[in-house]
Amino acid sequence: MMDSRSVRQILEATDDHIAGIMQLSKDILYKKIPAVMRDKLVNQALKIGRQTARDIAIEYGTQDPILIAKKLGIKIEEVSSKSFIGNILLRAEYVTSPPTIRLYKNSIFWLIGTITRLKLEDIFPPEKIMAIHVAHEIFHHIENVKIGLVSKCYTVNILKIGPIHIKSEIKSLSEIAANAFADTLLNLKVPCGMLDYIIIEEIKNAVKKFS
Ligand SMILES: [Zn+2]
């Protein structure tokens, strides 16, 4: 079983910059980003996420993601089916038309169960988990309709055919900003990007137990 004390220690020692670097390092294009640029890009994405949260809270007079989603005209849909990104279970997603946040409630309940079992409720209160996911996806909506994709703040060359350079955006920058948005809106003590860390550790442990 996963040692919840060491998980707690790691969570408590992590700030949003560390969580952002962890997120960036998982990006498939990470190695294409010059080392000197990495900190700067993470800081920039964090800044955009935090500022957007402050702006939206003032504009709508609330920090409740469910209310904000309603005011922005985003539909919230809870689904029971499972969806994967690679081999990771998807917990939530944003669909552009019509603007919809889809919550995969079974994956979210499994995450809440893991948090409870590890006694990490003081860090990630179970009643906030749905709201964290809604907040994260609201940010993707705002990127889409208002501020533009944070992932496009930086591009790298992925292919060169003669004089033509094919460039790609850095998708994880949008994720870092969306997490910072949720952290700020919900005043989280530990960055919500660390929910992915809890899941990865939990899966690693399950694999170890059965192999
Ligand atoms: Zn996202």
Boltz pocket constraint, residues with backbone or C-beta under 6 A from the ligand:
constraints:
  - pocket:
      binder: B
      contacts: [[A, 136], [A, 140], [A, 174], [A, 175], [A, 178]]
      max_distance: 6.0
